């Protein structure tokens, strides 16, 4: 069975959507960057649907998540979602392992 890191790497490299549970909430997102920060593996994704403890804006929102905190992760085909502006550099990951090819 592939690990979360394996599935996220596949999704990042092929620009695929993922679904998962994080903090007990269902998420639909497009992962953009995965790597290490402070000894933990994180993924920066653009969440476009599902649930969020802080509420999800209609246009979606960037989310930084601990990869080990994701459960029931699946990769699927679908429209690629990303933020319309990148006003600041990402701070989710210091050491990049996988990044969306542009």
For each residue, the residues with C-beta under 8 A, 3 or more apart:
1:
2: 6 7 10
3: 6 7
4: 7 8 67 68 70 73
5: 8 9 34 41 67 97
6: 2 3 9 10
7: 2 3 4 10 11 18 73 74 75
8: 4 5 11 12 18 31 34 43 67 73 98
9: 5 6 12 13 34 97 98
10: 2 6 7 13 14 16 75
11: 7 8 14 15 16 17 18 30 31 75
12: 8 9 15 31 32 33 34 98 99 100
13: 9 10 98 101
14: 10 11
15: 11 12 30 80 100
16: 10 11 30 75 76 77 78
17: 11 28 29 30 75 76 77 78 79 80 81
18: 7 8 11 28 29 30 31 45 73 74 75 76
19: 26 27 28 29 50 72 73 74 76
20: 26 27 29 70 71 72 73 74
21: 24 25 26 27 70 71 72
22: 25 27 63 65 69 70 71
23: 53 69
24: 21
25: 21 22 50 51 52 53
26: 19 20 21 50 51
27: 19 20 21 22 45 47 49 50 51 52 63
28: 17 18 19 47 48 49 50
29: 17 18 19 20 45 46 47 48 50 63 81
30: 11 15 16 17 18 45 46 48 80 81 82
31: 8 11 12 18 34 43 44 45 100
32: 12 44 45 46 82 99 100
33: 12 43 44 90 92 93 96 98 99 100
34: 5 8 9 12 31 41 42 43 44 67 93 96 97 98 99
35: 41 42 93 94 95 96 97 98
36: 39 40 41 42 93 94 95 97
37: 40 42 92 93 94 95
38: 94
39: 36
40: 36 37 66 67 68
41: 5 34 35 36 66 67 68 97
42: 34 35 36 37 64 65 66 67 92 93
43: 8 31 33 34 64 65 67 70 92 93
44: 31 32 33 34 62 63 64 90 92 93
45: 18 27 29 30 31 32 62 63 65
46: 29 30 32 60 61 62 63 81 82 83
47: 27 28 29 50 52 56 60 61 62 63
48: 28 29 30 60 81
49: 27 28 56 60
50: 19 25 26 27 28 29 47 56
51: 25 26 27 56
52: 25 27 47 55 56 61 63
53: 23 25
54:
55: 52
56: 47 49 50 51 52 60 61
57: 60 61
58:
59: 84
60: 46 47 48 49 56 57 81 83
61: 46 47 52 56 57
62: 44 45 46 47 83
63: 22 27 29 44 45 46 47 52
64: 42 43 44 90 91 92
65: 22 42 43 45 69 70
66: 40 41 42 69 70
67: 4 5 8 34 40 41 42 43 70
68: 4 40 41
69: 22 23 65 66
70: 4 20 21 22 43 65 66 67 73
71: 20 21 22
72: 19 20 21
73: 4 7 8 18 19 20 70
74: 7 18 19 20
75: 7 10 11 16 17 18
76: 16 17 18 19
77: 16 17
78: 16 17
79: 17
80: 15 17 30
81: 17 29 30 46 48 60
82: 30 32 46
83: 46 60 62 86
84: 59
85:
86: 83
87:
88: 91
89:
90: 33 44 64 93
91: 64 88
92: 33 37 42 43 44 64
93: 33 34 35 36 37 42 43 44 90 96
94: 35 36 37 38
95: 35 36 37
96: 33 34 35 93 99
97: 5 9 34 35 36 41
98: 8 9 12 13 33 34 35
99: 12 32 33 34 96
100: 12 15 31 32 33
101: 13
102:
